[in-house]
Amino acid sequence: MTGVSGRGGVAVWLVAVAAGAGSVGLTAVAVLADLDTAALVASIIGAVVGLAGVVVSVLTLTRPVRGPGRHVRAGRGGTAAGGNITGNAFGDRSQASGPRTPGRPGAPGRSGDEVQAGPGAVAAGGDINDNAFGDDSRR
């Protein structure tokens, strides 16, 4: 099972063992009892497994995704950038004109940084320069 490690690997093995045990159990019921009993047991197990699948799906969809790299979030009306913010105009009738100032050389932060701007705020993972912030502002 290449690519699955840690808790994910344990979960995969647990599911595989449970599926194997369930298959052996259903086969034993079909052989030792009648087919009507086997069909009843299989339908009950299918319903339980289906409900478990729904629970796992809901839990997976509602948890935040945290992969490698920078995480960028902005609140309502906020602006967030993972890198530099250069030469922009934020706000009604704002203007950024003229030559740009060169940014700092090098990477604007580590890849695991968190960049978060609250409601109406501005945040950047790097430099913020040559911008016009607010209504009717100019640079």
C-alpha positions, 0 to 999 in steps of 0.5 A: 500500500504505497502512499498510505502511512500512519493512521491512514494505513491502519484504517485501510488495514482495519477496513480490509480485515473487516471486509474479509471477515464479513465476506467469510461470515456471509459465506458461512451463513449462506452455506450453513443456514438457508439463503433467506437468512443469508439475504436478511443478514446481508441486507442488515450489514449493507444498511449498517455499512451504508450508514457508516459511509454517510457518517465518514463522508460528512466528517470528511467534508466538514473538517478543514483541509490542511495540505502542505504549503501556505494557507491563505484565508480572508474574512468578508471584505478582506484581502489576503495574498500568499506572496507579495502585494505590489502596485494595487489599488484597494477601494472605490476610485483608488489609483496606483500609478507610476513606476513600481518599486522593486520588491525584496529578493528571495522567497516571501516566507516559508511554505507552511506559513498561515496568512489570514486577513480578518473582515475588511483587513489586508494581509500578505505572506510577503511585502506590501508596497506601492499600493493605494488603500481606501476609497479615493486613495492614490499612490 
